[in-house]
Amino acid sequence: MRIILRILSYVLLTVVAFLAGIYVTSEMHRQKDFLEGMGEIEHEGALIEFILDTADDNSQVAALKSHLAFIDHQDSKGGSFGSNTRMGDRAFTYVRLSAVAARQGDPVQSNEYLGKAVKFCQEAKWRTCDPDELTKVVARIDMNRTLARDHK
């Protein structure tokens, strides 16, 4: 009888250790995926900042559209941030596209981009989605980024 209890306790301990190993491994994979996603997002953000600061309008449009594709890619795989964050990122990207279109003298395209920005802002459930306010917020963010870069 003692031998059977000892064998059962070993089997139970083995099963518990096996399940704990599965749990730890799955958590490690989840953390690895999160960190990889964060690295992709950081790289994408640095690239967009660089292009917005140094490139001509056409290159900025291409980069911003590429950024929208990146956000779609993040959505398709679940991404590291919630969908509200990605909706806000889309809204800000469309505001920047609107600003470039306005600089290029295309008010129709500018208004279309601004309309998309408002749509994504509303999907993100922000308090205010007024186009003028969104434009001011993005301008303030971009100005602060530029000042911070120049201050270093």
N, C-alpha and C positions, 0 to 999 in steps of 0.2 A: 504494500500500500504506500509506503514512504517513497519508494522508487517511482511509482506512478505520479504522486504529487510533485516530486522533484522534476520529473520530465514535463509535466503540465506547466509548472512554474517557468521552466526554461523556454518552453514553446510560447507561453504568454509573454515573457520578457522579450523574446525574439520578435514577436509580432508587434509589440509596442515600439521596439527600437526601429523596426522596419517602417512603421507608420510615421514615427518621428523623423526618420530620414527622408521620407517622401515629402513631408511638410516643409522641412528645412530646405530641401532642394527646390521645391516649388516657390518658396519665398525668395530664395536667391535668384531664381530666374525672373521673378516679377521685379525685383530690385534692379537686376541687370537691364531688363527691358526699359524700366523707368529712367535709369541713368543714360542709356543709349538715346532715348527720346529727348532727354534734356540736352545732351550733347548736340543732337541734330538741331534742336530749337535754338540753342546758343549760337551755333555756327551760322544758321540761317539769319538770325538777327544781326550778327556782326556783318555778314555779307550785305544785307539790305542797308544797314547804316552806312557802310562804306560807299555803296553805289549811290545812295541818296545824296551823300556829301560830295561826291566827286564826278559823277557821270552826267552826260547830257540828257535831255528830256526823253529821247527815244530809248536810251539804255535804261532810264528809270522806269519807263512804262514796261519794258520787257522784264526787268527785275521784279517789279510789283506783281505782274501777271504770273511770273514764276513763283512768287511767294504765295499767291492764291492757290496755285497747284500744289505747293508744299502743304498748305493748310488742309486741302482736300485729302492729300496723302495721309496726314496725321489723323484726320477724321476716319479714313478707311481702316486704319489699324488701331483705332482707339485712342492714340495719342497720350501724351503725358499730362495734358491739362484737360479740364472739362470743356464741354461743348460751348458753354457761355464764353469762356476765354477765347476759343477759336472764333466764335461769332463776333466778338469785339475786335479781334485781330483783323478779321475780314472787313469790318466796318471802317477801321482806321486805314486799311490798305486802299479801300475804295475812295476814302476822302483824299488820300494822297494822289490816287489816279485822277480824281476830279481836279485837283490843284494843277497837275501837269497839263491836263487837257485845257484848262482855263489859260495857262501860260502860253499854250500853243494856239490860242485863239479859236477853240472849238467849244462854244458854250453848250451845244446840244449834247456832245459827249460828256462834258463836265457835269451837266445836270443828270444825265443817265447814271454816271458813276455815283453821284451824290445820292440819288434815289436808292441805289443798291446799298449804300452805306447806311441810310436810314432804316432800310428793311432789316439788315443784319443787326443794327443797334436795337431795334424793337425785338428781334428774336433773342437777343442777349438779355432783354428785360431791363435795360438801363432806365434810369429815372427820366432823363431827357434825351430825345433823339432829334432835336431841332437841327437842321442842316448847318445853320450858322454857328450854333454852339459846338457841333462836332468839328467843324472846320477850325474854330478857335482852339479847341482842346488839342487837336493834332498839331496845330502850329505851335502851341505852347510846349508840347512834348518834344517836337523837333528842335525848337529853339533851346530848350534846356539841355538836350543831347549835344547840340553844337557848342553851347557855352561850357558844358562839362568837359568836352573834348579839348576845346581851346585853352581851358584852364590848366590842364595837366602839364 
